[in-house]
Amino acid sequence: MSKLNIRHSIGRLAQFGLVIDGTLHLAEVASAYYEEAWTTLMLTSLHSTIFFLSAYFIGHDLSHHNEGDINV
């Protein structure tokens, strides 16, 4: 297994974890809305947005590496 494949696999695993955690934060946002906990709602909304943006940028970074790249 090459270094690039290992890097890609770890990146995909991290991306998957961020999406799952972001989704759980969205459930927390819904719960905060239901409980009328406005500060919690705003903070968890910000937090879930950061998680989804991070997952996007990890995927974006992985898509720019190809098999011929020696700078791993």
C-alpha positions as MATLAB code, in Angstrom:
seq = 'MSKLNIRHSIGRLAQFGLVIDGTLHLAEVASAYYEEAWTTLMLTSLHSTIFFLSAYFIGHDLSHHNEGDINV';
ca = [
       0.000    0.000    0.000;
       1.538    3.293   -1.019;
       1.797    6.380    1.156;
      -0.766    8.133   -1.027;
      -3.341    5.373   -0.498;
      -2.810    5.481    3.274;
      -3.125    9.274    3.264;
      -6.280    9.058    1.170;
      -7.832    6.422    3.453;
      -7.083    8.392    6.612;
      -8.446   11.545    4.988;
     -11.669    9.814    3.987;
     -12.050    8.392    7.496;
     -11.578   11.867    8.998;
     -14.032   13.316    6.489;
     -16.619   10.664    7.374;
     -16.148   11.330   11.099;
     -16.609   15.069   10.626;
     -19.822   14.554    8.649;
     -21.232   12.198   11.293;
     -20.315   14.611   14.098;
     -21.761   17.551   12.150;
     -24.997   15.631   11.675;
     -25.191   14.949   15.417;
     -24.690   18.673   16.031;
     -27.608   19.393   13.698;
     -29.758   17.148   15.885;
     -28.539   19.173   18.859;
     -29.530   22.373   17.010;
     -33.060   20.990   16.563;
     -33.195   20.082   20.246;
     -31.987   23.547   21.272;
     -34.662   25.125   19.068;
     -37.337   22.936   20.633;
     -36.122   23.909   24.133;
     -35.822   27.574   23.125;
     -32.159   27.589   24.166;
     -31.110   30.321   21.760;
     -27.465   30.655   22.818;
     -26.978   26.896   22.520;
     -28.731   26.952   19.159;
     -26.384   29.619   17.798;
     -23.232   27.981   19.169;
     -24.089   24.500   17.910;
     -25.129   25.923   14.531;
     -21.720   27.553   14.229;
     -20.019   24.364   15.365;
     -21.870   22.156   12.877;
     -21.096   24.625   10.072;
     -17.397   24.406   10.945;
     -17.587   20.598   10.878;
     -19.246   20.520    7.440;
     -16.793   23.065    6.007;
     -13.896   21.023    7.395;
     -15.262   17.861    5.803;
     -15.626   19.700    2.492;
     -12.083   21.038    2.544;
     -10.604   17.654    3.483;
     -12.375   16.142    0.453;
     -11.262   19.055   -1.710;
      -7.640   18.532   -0.642;
      -7.825   14.791   -1.338;
      -9.156   15.354   -4.845;
      -6.040   17.335   -5.841;
      -3.576   14.508   -5.196;
      -2.969   11.935   -7.882;
      -0.944    8.745   -8.077;
       2.068   10.486   -9.619;
       2.427   12.976   -6.752;
       5.668   12.380   -4.854;
       5.097   15.146   -2.270;
       3.086   13.120    0.205;
];
